[in-house]
């Protein structure tokens, strides 16, 4: 921190802000600039005022102190402009005028300054005789070092956000949405892993950001200088507790990848096995925990703002971010993801994950087999390649709709072709879908197949984490009808964007202020990436056929599940409880009183209605899936026959 600027009107309360700024500047040996703006309608000797203020600056800061006095009709704006001219790292102001009559008389000067300034602003509490800044730095306190680091980090964050976020106004130009999105991505990349991860999470929240921002944030990249070979070896030996030569024959000094959390190198074990090692950056944990501390402070403040809470639950977002990053900091979690994905892919002989060396894997070190393959688009033309494409598509439906565990970043760069198989790499980012959400996503797909906009709208409401406020069902249904009309009618993978379908469904829900699970948008995004990979392997693959066959097999499994009388009785008991809950929900939604008359109409075949009576909810869903799958296959076959 090089320069601290403090605004003063030479009043007693302003003296407290000046004293706090002087203490801050002394702590960091920064230059202290006292700033005074005088209204231009008075008879004031400007030179005399500046001389007096300069003496005060030298008195409290010595050679590091100086003063600037200006005459201006709009003091708050003048303070902002002068702070920028002076290159302020921190601008300190008192809180006079933030409450009571002065808030209206002065137009809330501190808030205006805080809103418009392009650097970090500290508002010091000077109105009650206490000098209480936004971030306190107390002498002799065990937390002084931590608080100082937080303040220093907050200052850097403010500078970067100001440089990217307010550059448009400074340059006097109007930027496109795409350009603003690009600047946001660049700022997040500079801010490091915590904010890069925040950008990734925001990009999966439908309706929160414009489409251009979501697309740009998908390209977030780590931009850090690589660790030296000595730093890599030091971490490895700390984790292994032995000299690296006892385990490895050699380590390639050139990194395969260098990120803000980890760095990846090729290596060879003593027994000759070729492996890749992922080493955690020594400073990653400390840097991430520091940023999480700042975000938690922000989340506490944001939680008190109802308008912002309605748009997005900031405390929940911060908690999700914290959990995600803490998991990424423990490489044993990624190792667990690899083994779990191996189980998920077991039915598919054309898909695999690298072998894991569990005995060499720790919290900060991950060792796995080197996949010596080629990008999937460079795989040799063969029947194995086409079959792998089919398996990849089906496996993703299985991951999301059956197992509830999926690779959340399956872009072609994370897939390699080797020994007639597609290998999944980088299992650090995975998604999980709880059972209820799996069923509802499946219902979304079936409603789309049946071109049932009304049911799509109903399922969207069931997906909501919270009761949606005053949803216009007619408008929601109309949006889905338009959506179906645009997407239906084409059956080839190249023409139907399945991931885009799910993402747009989420966008429609968000436009109607329906809060949806993040897993829905994340799975839609992953489907979109997977589809690009599948198209690279086999552009002519018929997606409808693959999905239909998968659904039919799933129906068979569900029907076998309920064939046992004991299981059927158990499902019937669950149905009784769930119907009770359903009726309670309907009463809440419709305002119906308990005991009132309610008419329920079943729309569909008599067979389905009979199934409801005979077997309960699970068999009904199985029958619905069968009907939907058959309808899908029939419609696809009909379209194929016309071509």
N, C-alpha and C positions, 0 to 999 in steps of 0.2 A: 504494500500500500504506500504510494508516494505522496499523495496530497489529500488532506482533509479540509473541506470548506464548510464553514458554519455561518448561517445567516443571523444577523442581530439587528435590533432596532434601538440598542443601547438601554433597554428597559431592564428592571431588576429580574424579571422572569427570563429574559433572553440571556442574562449573565449565566444562568444555570446551564443553558445549552452550550454556551461558549466554554464554560469550565469542563463540561463533559467531553466536548470535542478536543480541548487541549490535552486532556488526559489520554484520549485515544491516540492523538498524534504523537504524544511523548512515548507511549508504549511501543509504537511502530517506527519511531524516529522519522515521522512523516512531516512534510511541510504543512503548516497551519495557515489557512487563508480566512481572515475575517471579512465578511461581506455585508455591506449595508446599502439598502436601496431607499432613497428619499423621494417622496412624492414631489412631482414637478410643479406644484402650485404654491409653494411657500418661498419665503425670502431666506434662503439658507446659503451660507458660504461653503461651497463644495470642497474647496481646498482645505479649509480649516477642519471640516468634518473628517476628511481623509487623513489629515495629519494626526488628529486625535485618535482615530481608530488604529492607525499604524503604531502609535506609541503603546496602545493597549496590546496589540499583537506581539510586539517585541518584549513587552513586560512579562507576558505569560508563556511565550514560546521561544524567546531569544532570537538567534539568527534564523531559525526555521519559521518565524512568524512574519506575516505581512498583511496588508489590508487593501480592500478595493471598495470604493464608494461610487455609486452611480445615482443619477436622478432619472426617474421613470414614472409614468402614469400608472403602470400595472406592476407593482412590486413582485407578486408571485412569479409572473412570467419572466421578469428581469432576473430574479434569483436563479431560475432554471437555466436561462441563457448564459448567465455569467458563470455558473458552475460548469457548464459545458465548455465555455471559452477557457476556463482555468484548468481544464482536464481533471476535474475532481474524481477521485475514486470513491469517496463517501461525502455526501452532503448531509449536514446535521441542522435540524430546525427544531424549535420549541413547539409545544402542542397548543399554544394559546390560539383560541378561535375554533377549536374542534368541538366545543359544546356550548350550550347556553345561547344567549343573545348574540354573542360575537360570531357564532357559526353562521348566522344569517347576515350580520353586518359586514363580515370580512369575506364571506363566500368560502369559508373553511380553507384558509390559506395553506396549512400543512398538507391537507389532502390533495389540493391542487398541485402543490409542488411534488408530492410523492407520485402522483399520477403521471405527471409530464416529464419528470427528470429522467435523464438517460444514464444515471449512475445509481448506486445504492443510496437510499435515503434512510436516515435514522431519525425518528421523531422522539424527542426527549420530553418526558413528563415534567413540565416546569410550573404548572398552575396550582399545585397543592403543597408547594414547599419541598417536594421530593424531586430528586433528579433520577428518574427511572427511565432508562432508554429501552428501546425494543429488545436489544440484546445486551445484557449486563456483563461487565468485565470487572471482577472484584479482586483486589489485591490479597495475596496470601491464601487464596481459596484453592482447594485441590482441583476444582473444575476450571480454574482460570485458563490453563493450557487448552483444554477441550473447547471452552467457549471462544477463546481467541482463534482457534483453528476454524470453528464454525463461522465466526464473523469474517475471517479472511476468505473462506470458501464462498460465503454469501456475497461478498464483494465481487469476487470473480464471476459468479453466476450473473449478478446484476450487470456487470460490464458486457458480458457476452450477449445476454438477452437484449440489452440496450443497443448493442452494435448491430445485431441482426433484426431485432423486432422493430426498431424505430428508424432504421436506415432509410426507409421509404420517405418518411416525413423530412428527414435531414437533407435528403437529396432533392426534395421538391418534385418528386415524380410519383406517378400512379403505377403500381405494380400489379400484374395479373395475379390471380389466385394461385396459379401454378408457380410463379416466381416466389410468392410469399411462402408457399409450402416448401420450396427448395431451401429458402433461408432458414425456415424452422428446422429442417433436417440437419443443415450444416451446424446450426447452433447446438442441437442436441448431441451431434457427434463430438463437438468440441467439449461439451460438458462432461462426457465420460459415460461409463457403463450404466450408472443408475438412471441417467436421463435418456440414454439410448433405449434401455428397457422400458422406461416410461412411454417413450414414443411408440414402441412396438405394441404395448398394451392399449394405448389410445387408438391405434390403428385398427384394433379389433372391436372397438365400441361403436356399433352402428349408429349413425345419426349424430354423433358427437362432433365430428369434424367433416368438412366438405370432402367430396370424393377425391379431389386433387391432393389434399393433405394425406389421406389414407394411402393413396398410391405412392406418394413420395416417401412417406415414413416406412413403407415396405422395403426401401432401399437403404435403410440406415446401415452404416458400416463403422467398424472400429477404426479409428485413426490414431495410432500410438506408435512411438518408436519401438522396435523390437528389443527384447532383452538380450544382453550379451551372453556369450557361451558360458562365461564364468558365473553369471547370475542363474542361468538355467541349471548348471551343475550343482550350484549351492542348494537350490531348492530340492533337487533330486536326492542329494545326499542327506539333507535334513529329514526328508520323508522316509527314505530307505534305511537310514541309520547305519549305512556302510558306504565305503568309497564306491563311486559309480562304476569303476572298473571291475568290481566284484560281480556285477550284474550284467553290464553291457560291454559288448566288444567294441562298439563305436557309436557315436552320435553325430548326425549330420549337423554342422554348425549353421547351415542356412534354414531358417524356419519355413515350414509349409504355410503357416498362418500365424499372425500375431494380432491378438485382440486385447481388449482392456481388462479381461479377466484371465485369459490363458494364452499360452503360446504352444504351437505344435511343431514337433521335429520328427524326422525319420530316425530310426536307430536300429541296431542289430544286437540281439541278446548274445550271451556267451555261448549258447548252444547253436547259434547261427540263425535263429528265427528273425525274420524281418518284422519290425513293429513300428508303431507311431506312439510317441509319448506326448501327453498334454500336461504342461507345467503351469501352475498358477503364478501370476505375477505377485511378487512379494508385497506390493503395496495395495493390491486389489481389495482385500478384506477391509483394511482401514479406510480407504477412500469411499467404498460403498456404504459402510456403516455411518460415516460422517454425513454423506448425502441423505441417507435415510433419516437421520436425525433432523435434518433441515426440513425434509418433506413431512415428517410427522408434526413439526411445529406448524407448518403451513396447513396441514389437514385439520388440526385443531381449530385454527382460525376459520377455515372454510366451512367447517361443520355448522357454524352458527349462522350461515347465510342460506335461508330457505330457497331462494331463487336458484342458487348454484346447486344446492342439494337436489332440487327437482330435476336438473339436467343430468347430473352425475354425482354419485355418492363418493365424495373425495376421500373420506376416511377409509371406506372399503377399498377404493382404488389404491390408496397408499398401503393398506394392509396386504393386498394382493401383490403389489410390487415388492414389498419387503419379503414376503414369503417366497416369491419367485427368485429373487436375487440370492437369498440365503441358501436356497436349494442349489443354485448354480455355483455357489462358492464351495460346495461340498461335492467333489468329483465322484464320490461314492454313489451319489444320487444318479448321476449319468450312467455309472456302471450298472446300477439297478435297472435303469430304463432299458439298457441294452439287453439284459437278460430277460426282462419282461417282454420286449419286442420279439426276441427270439422265440418265445413260446407262442406269441400271437401269429408269427409267420410259419410256424411248424407245418401247417397243412399245405404249404406252397413250396414245391421243390425248385421254383425259379426265383425265389426271394430269400434273402439272408441278411444277417448282420455280422460284423467282424467278431472274431474270437476275442474274449476278454481275458486278460492276465490278472485275475483277482488278487493273487498273492503279492503283486507289485503295485496294486492300486490303493491309494490313500485319499485323504481329504483334499490334498493339493497335487496329487499325481495320478494320472490315468494312463495305463499301458494297454494297448490292444493290437491285434493283428493288422499289418499293413495290407490294404486291399490294392493289389498291383494291377488295377484295371484301367479302363478307358471311360470317358464320358458316355452316357447311354446312347447319345445320338451317333456315336462312332462305333457302336456294336455291329458286328458283321451280320449281314442279312441272313436270316435262318428261321426255321420254324420255332426254335427255342426263344428267339427274340420276340416273335409274335405271341407265343404262349406266356412269356414273362409280362408282356404288356397287359394281357387279359388278367393275369393273376394280380398284377399291381393295382388295377382298377377294382377288382373284386375285394382284394385285401383291404383297401381303404374303406369300402362299405362295411366290411367285417369289423375293422378297427373302431369305426365311429358308431355303428348301429348295433353291434353285437358285443364286442369286448369293452367298449368305452375307453379305449386307450389308443392314441394315435400320434404319429410323428407330425408335429405342428409346423415343420418347415421343410417339406419334401420337394424343394425346387431341384431342377436337374443337377445343380452343383453338389447336392448332397446324395446323389445316386450314382453309383459306378457299376459298369458291366465287367464281370470277371468270372471265368470258368462257367460260362453259360448261365449266369445268375445276375440279378440286380441286387446290389448291396446298399442297405440304408446306412448312411453316415451321420454323425453329429446328432446324437439323441439327447442333447442338452435341453432342447425345447420340445416338450411333448404336451399334449392336451388330454384331458379326461372328461368323459361325459357320463353323468350319473344315469341310472336306469330309466327314471321317468323322462328325462330329456331325450334319451335314445328313442323311446316310444313316440314322443311327440315329433321328433325330426322325421321319423318314419311316416307318421301321419301326414306331415307336410308334403312329403314326396308323393304319397298316395293321393292326397287331395289334388296335387298338381296333375298327376296322371289322369284323374277323373275330370279334370278341368272344373273343379268345384270351388269357385271363388268364395262362396258363403262359408264352406267348411274350413277353407284356408284361414279366413278371418277369425273363426272360432278357435282354431288351434293356436293362432298367434296370441290370442288372449290367454289361453291356457299356459303358454310358454312364459308369460310375464312373471317376473319375480315378485312383483307387487301388483295390487289391484290397479288397473289403468284408470286414470281420471277422465270420466265423461268421454269415452271413445265414440265417435260417430261411426257406427257400424256400417251404415250405408256407404259412406265415403271410403271406409277401409275395404269393404267388399268391392267397390268400384275400382280401387287401385289394384287389387289382386286380379280382377277380371282383365284389366288392361295388361297387367304383368303376364298372365297366362297367354293372352292373345299374342304377345310378342315372342314368347319363348317356345310355344308349342308348334309342332308341325314338321320339325326336322329331327332325323334320327341318328345322324352320324356324329361321332365324337368331335369332329372338327367344327360342327355347326351348333352343338348344344354345349353350353358352358355350365356344367353342373355346379361348380363352385360359385360361379356368378349368380346362378339361380338362388342359392342359399343366402348369399350376401345381399342380394337385392330384396329378398323376403325380409331379412333383418332390417334393411334400410327403410322399407315400407312401414314396418312396425315402429321404428324409431320416429318416423315423421308424424306418426299418430300418438307420440309420447307414450309408447308402450315400452317399459324397461325390460330388456331381454337378457338372458344369460350370455356372458362373454363367450362361453364355449360354443354357442351357435355360430357367431361370426367367425371365431377362430377355426372351427371345423369347415365352414364355407371357404375361408381363405386357403386352408390346407387342401381342400378338394380342388380348388382352382389351380394351385401349384402342381398337384398330382396329375391333373388332367393334361397340363403342358408336358409333363414327363412321359405320360402314356402316349400322347400324340407323337412325341419324338421317337418312340419305339415302334408304334404301329398307327399311322394316321388314319387308316381305314377301319379301325376297330369300331364295332357297333356297340355303343354304350348301353342303349336300351336292352339289347339282348343279354349282355353281361349282368346288368342290374336285375333284370327280370328273372333270370335263372337263379341268381343269388337269393332273391326274395322267395322264390318257390321252394328252394331248399330250406330256407329259414322257416317257412310255413310248415313244412313236413316235420321239422324238429319240434316246433311248438305243438303240433297235433300229437306227436308221440309223447311229449311231456305230459299231456293231460289225459292220456289213455288209461293211466293207473287210477283206480277208484279212490285210493287214499289221497293222491295228489289232487284229484278232481274235487273231493270234499274240502280239502284245504283251500283250493282256489275259490270255491263257492263261499267259504267263510270270509275270505279276504274281500270277495265281491260285496258281501253284505255290509262290511265296515265301510268300504270305499263308496258304495252307493249312498250310505248315510252322510258321509262327508260331502259327496257331490250335491246332495239335496240342500245341505247347509250352505254350500257355496252359492247354489242357485237362489236360495232365499235372500242371501246377502246382496246378490247382483240385481235381483228383480224387486226387492223390497217386499216380497210375499211374506205373510205372517204364517208362523207354524200352525198347521191344521187347516190352512186355506186350500182351496181347490186349485190344482195345477194340471193343465192338459199337456201330455207328452205325446208327440207324434213320431213314430218310427218311419223313416223314409228308406225304402229298400225292399228287398225280396222277402217273401214269407219264410223262406229258408233261414235267412239271417235272423228274423224275428223269433223263429222257433229255436234257433241256436241260443239266443239270449236266455230263453226260458230253460233250456236243457243243461247248458254247460257252463254258463257264467262268462265273466269278462275275458279270461285268457283265450278261451276257444273262439270267442267272437272276434278278437283281434286277429287270431290266426286265420279265421275265415275271411276277414276283411283283407288281410294281406294276400291271401290266395286270390281273392276276386280282383284285387288291384293288380297283382302280378300277371294274372291271366289277361286282364284287360290291356295291360301294357304290352305284353307279347303279341296279343291279337292286333292291337293298333299298329304296332311296329311291322308285323307281317303284312297287314293291309297296305301300309305305305310302301313297303318293299315291293309288293305285287304291282303297285301302280307305276313304279319307276321302270 
